[in-house]
Amino acid sequence: MVNWHRFVPTNFEYDFEQNKLAAPSVTFEEATGCFFSDFQIRRNKSYRDRYQPIGKTIGGRRLKIIFQLKPNSVVRIITG
């Protein structure tokens, strides 16, 4: 079980060719920034290996990101 209050990602992955962050106008920097502020986390209902953090960007924008947690604390961002 992940201790989300102490979680620090070691790296981020994102498929820029399929850029699913563009439709909701979320940048990669905003998506990664949510992990370095206070956030709440929920499991994704559709996929057991995915999570939904709800947090704020450094600029204060409230976001919900969908990501997959891979081994060694690597975060694969799916969409926002």
N, C-alpha and C positions, 0 to 999 in steps of 0.2 A: 504494500500500500504506500502510495506517495504521500509525503507530508507536504502539502501544498503551501503551508505557511513558510517553509524553509526551502522550497524548490527554487533552484537557479538553473536555467537551461545552459547546457554546455555548447550548444550550436543550434542553428535553425536551418531547415530545409524548406524550399518552396519551388514549385514548378512554374517558372516565369513564362513558359510557352503556353500554358493553359490558364494563365492569370485570372483566377476567380475572385481576386480582390478588386479588380477594376470595376466590375458592375456596381458594387455598393460604394465605390469611390473611397476605398481604404488603401493606403500605401503599405508597402512591406515594413517600412520603418514604424508606422503606427501600430501595426499588428504585433511586431516584436516588442515594442515599448510597453504594451499591456502587461507583459510578464515582469516588468521592473517597477510596477506600482501595486497598490492594493487591488486585489481581484478576488472574486468569488468563483468557484469552479463547480461545474455540473458535468455528469456523464452525459454523453450524447445518446439520445433514445434510439436512434437508428443503427448506430455502430458501436459495439462494446469497447473497441480500442480507441475511441475518440472522445475528446473532452471539449467543454465549452467554458472558457474563462470569460467572465464579464468584468471589465475594468475600464480604466481611463488611460488615454495616451498622455504623453508628456505635456501636450497642449491642452489637455482637459476634455477631449472628446471621449464620450462613452462608447465603448465597443464590445461586441461579442464576437469572439474568434472561435473557429472550429479547428482543432488540431489533433494530430496523432502523436502520442508519446512513444518514441522509439528507444532502443537500448542506449545506455550511457547518457540519459537525460537530453537526447536530441529531440527537438520539437519540429515536426513536419506540419507547417501551416497549410490548411486546406482552403479555407475561405473566411470571410468576415462579414 
